[in-house]
Amino acid sequence: MMIRRIAAQPQGHVALLFGRMQSRSQGTAAIARHTNEQIVLKLHHEPTHFNSTIRLKSPINDFSSLSLKRDDGDYYFEAHSEAFFSALKSRMESTQYETIQSPIGKPRATDMDLVEASYAAKDHESYDKILVLMRHGEAKHNVFEREYARTNGAPREKANDDQNYPVDPSLTGKGCGQMLDVSRRTAIFFNKETGLQPDLVVVSPLRRAIQAAIISFPTYTAPLSLSNTPWICHPLCMEQANGNKRGFVSSSKELKQIFTGVDFTLLEEVLIDENVDKFNSGGKVPLLESKIDLMRRTNEFLTWIKNRDERVIVVSSHATWLHSLCAFSLQYESGSKDLEMFKKGELRSVGIKFQ
């Protein structure tokens, strides 16, 4: 993945460079030091929103020529916490991906409604996995951005500079209502009678995505589920980084207290809470992730689910991540609806066949 330093913020910031490392300290930002083979980054954080001390190898590829572009339509982009994203980069580099080509190729994908998905779940010859993909509903940052733009007459992007901008925001009442609409559909189609039952629920580390899954699948939510469906928080499901505070990741310790029954082991492998320092987010420099970097993550996620035994898998994530998965990592028929961006609170099902 690519990590780039963007324009300096009003307060202190952290400069990140690979190869020749330049570091400086402003405000409460930490200093970075490097050796010949490894770079040790120690970042200071605000309480409850953590990043760990991370060791990074030299990058395999340089995607500095690639620019991050906003897509048309809704304000879809959400971001990563700085050190979380750095650690995720290091983790993915350990797989030694030399290109964006997935080691499993492009699985064949067929979009289907939930009736078709219930039949596909029994068709083991045609489909290896049935994915139930969903985007979270409206969150508090969406409301904050709208109000900021209306009050200040400024673009929504400027709202991120406001000290009151929500960090790792929860769903709004409207967002919860959007997911309740989804839960009415899941109550009808996901049961023993239809044969379409989640074998696994995978969620992004951000609160709004976890909340969305819990509201949408209440009877399968641990620890109350009678079916003992496992719930896993997977860092690969994070949204594309574009330097926004709404994507800062809460600590696994805090998330465990809020979302009991969700397995945060994979998140803990990226963020080690005992190595975390407090940090002034107002003085940090956010990071950018290229489209190719995002494709690497969605490709790796498909490899991960291919190697699991579960067949029907629910994935709760974010718009641009879901679009990367559907439009680039999977091979759909031309003209498929699943090549379009997900709307807030939207659920789709897809049958996939690995090569």
Secondary structure, DSSP 8 states (H G I E B T S, - for coil): ------S--SS------SSS------TT---EEE-SS-EEE--EE-TTB----EEE---S---TT------SSS-------HHHHHHHHHHHHTTT--SS--TT---EEEEE-HHHHHHHTT-TTT-SEEEEEEE---BHHHHHHHHHHHHH---GGGGGGSTT--SS--B-HHHHHHHHHHHHHHHHHSSTTTT---SEEEE-SSHHHHHHHHHH-GGG-TTT-SS---EEE-GGG----BS-GGG--B-HHHHHHHSTTEE-HHHHHH--GGG-EE--GGG----B--HHHHHHHHHHHHHHHHTSS-SEEEEEE-HHHHHHIIIIISB--TT-GGGS---TT-EEEEEEE--
